[in-house]
Amino acid sequence: MTIAVCPGSYDPVTLGHLDVIDRAAAMFDEVIVVVAQNHAKKYLFAADERVELVRQAVADRPTVRVVPYSGLMAEFCAEVGASVIVKGLRGAADFDGEQAMALMNRHLTGIETVFVMGNPAMGHIASSMVKDVAHHGGKIDDLVPSHVAEALREKENR
């Protein structure tokens, strides 16, 4: 059985993330979506909220599970027996940032990273931009699952 890991902060999960998760699920037997906690980042949603939002988004995908994690991704992969990390790329700027992580993960444990090109129709969707649009009252319903749009609106109305 081939296990793939799709790590990210998912703050919040977007339709672009789900596109990559779905394509990973088509390639591998099991996909573990790892909601990472980077202590250097400031999140809109707490870790448990992000995990729950992703779990709701993938609830109908039987080969996908969601877990929180705050350590080295290469070590997590070794712990769960994953043979690959899957990362989505929207363009060259994403590659530049992801390449160093992929090389470090391979250096640490030998795990390979597979880059999946995002759907060009979703190339403009980034969690940070979705949060900014939501903050300014813009339309986000075609960028995130409906339950995520609702959660963003609730955060903005506090």
C-alpha positions in Angstrom: 0.0 0.0 0.0 1.4 3.4 -1.0 0.9 6.2 1.5 1.2 9.8 0.4 1.3 12.8 2.7 -0.1 16.2 1.7 1.2 18.7 4.2 0.2 22.3 4.6 -1.1 24.9 7.0 -4.6 24.9 5.4 -5.5 28.3 6.9 -8.0 27.8 5.4 -8.4 24.9 3.1 -9.3 26.1 -0.4 -10.6 24.5 -3.6 -7.1 24.5 -4.9 -5.9 22.4 -2.0 -8.8 20.0 -2.6 -7.8 19.7 -6.2 -4.3 18.6 -5.3 -5.6 16.2 -2.6 -8.1 14.6 -5.0 -5.3 14.1 -7.6 -3.0 12.6 -5.0 -5.9 10.2 -4.0 -6.1 9.1 -7.6 -2.4 8.2 -7.6 -1.9 6.7 -4.2 -3.7 4.1 -2.0 -4.0 6.4 1.0 -3.5 10.2 1.4 -2.8 11.7 4.8 -3.5 15.4 4.9 -1.2 16.8 7.5 -2.4 20.1 9.0 1.0 21.5 10.0 1.7 23.9 12.9 4.5 26.3 12.1 5.2 28.3 15.3 6.7 31.1 13.2 3.4 31.7 11.5 0.3 33.5 12.7 -2.9 31.7 11.9 -6.4 33.0 11.5 -7.8 29.6 12.5 -6.5 27.6 15.5 -4.9 24.2 14.7 -8.0 22.2 15.8 -10.3 24.5 13.7 -8.1 23.9 10.7 -8.1 20.2 11.2 -11.9 20.1 11.5 -12.4 22.3 8.4 -10.2 20.0 6.3 -11.9 16.9 7.8 -15.3 18.3 6.7 -14.0 19.1 3.3 -12.7 15.5 2.6 -15.3 13.6 4.6 -16.6 11.9 1.4 -13.1 10.7 0.3 -12.6 7.3 1.9 -8.9 7.0 1.2 -8.1 10.4 2.7 -7.5 11.1 6.4 -6.6 14.3 8.2 -4.1 14.7 11.1 -2.4 17.5 12.9 1.4 17.6 13.3 4.0 20.1 14.5 7.3 18.3 13.9 9.5 17.6 11.0 7.5 16.3 8.0 10.2 13.8 7.0 10.0 12.3 10.5 6.2 12.1 10.3 6.4 10.3 7.0 8.8 7.8 8.5 6.5 7.2 11.4 3.4 6.5 9.2 5.3 4.6 6.5 4.6 7.2 3.8 6.7 6.9 0.7 6.0 10.3 -0.8 5.1 13.9 0.0 2.7 15.5 -2.5 2.8 19.3 -2.9 0.7 21.4 -5.2 2.3 24.1 -7.3 0.6 27.1 -8.8 3.6 28.4 -10.6 7.4 29.1 -10.5 7.2 31.1 -7.3 5.7 28.0 -5.5 8.4 25.8 -6.9 11.2 28.1 -5.7 9.9 27.8 -2.1 9.1 24.1 -2.2 12.3 22.9 -3.8 14.4 23.5 -0.7 12.0 21.7 1.5 11.8 18.8 -0.9 15.6 18.5 -0.9 15.9 18.8 2.9 13.2 16.1 3.4 15.1 13.8 1.0 18.3 14.5 2.8 16.8 13.7 6.2 15.0 10.5 5.4 15.2 9.7 1.7 11.6 10.6 1.1 10.7 11.9 -2.3 8.4 14.9 -3.0 6.1 14.8 -6.0 5.0 18.1 -7.3 1.5 18.3 -8.8 0.7 21.3 -11.0 -2.5 23.0 -9.8 -5.5 23.4 -12.0 -4.8 26.6 -14.0 -8.4 27.7 -13.3 -7.5 27.8 -9.6 -4.0 29.3 -9.9 -5.1 32.5 -8.3 -6.4 30.8 -5.1 -4.2 31.1 -2.1 -5.3 30.9 1.5 -3.8 34.3 2.3 -5.7 36.0 -0.6 -8.9 34.2 0.4 -8.5 35.6 4.0 -7.9 39.1 2.6 -10.9 39.0 0.3 -13.1 37.7 3.2 -11.7 40.4 5.5 -12.9 43.1 3.0 -16.3 41.5 2.5 -15.6 40.1 -1.0 -17.1 37.0 -2.5 -15.3 33.8 -1.5 -17.9 31.1 -2.2 -16.2 30.0 -5.4 -12.7 29.8 -3.7 -13.4 27.6 -0.7 -15.9 24.9 0.4 -19.2 26.4 1.7 -18.5 25.5 5.3 -15.1 27.2 5.1 -16.7 30.4 3.6 -19.2 30.3 6.5 -16.3 29.9 9.1 -14.4 32.8 7.5 -17.5 35.1 7.6 -18.0 34.1 11.3 -14.3 35.0 12.1 -14.7 38.4 10.3 -17.9 39.2 12.2 -16.3 38.9 15.6 
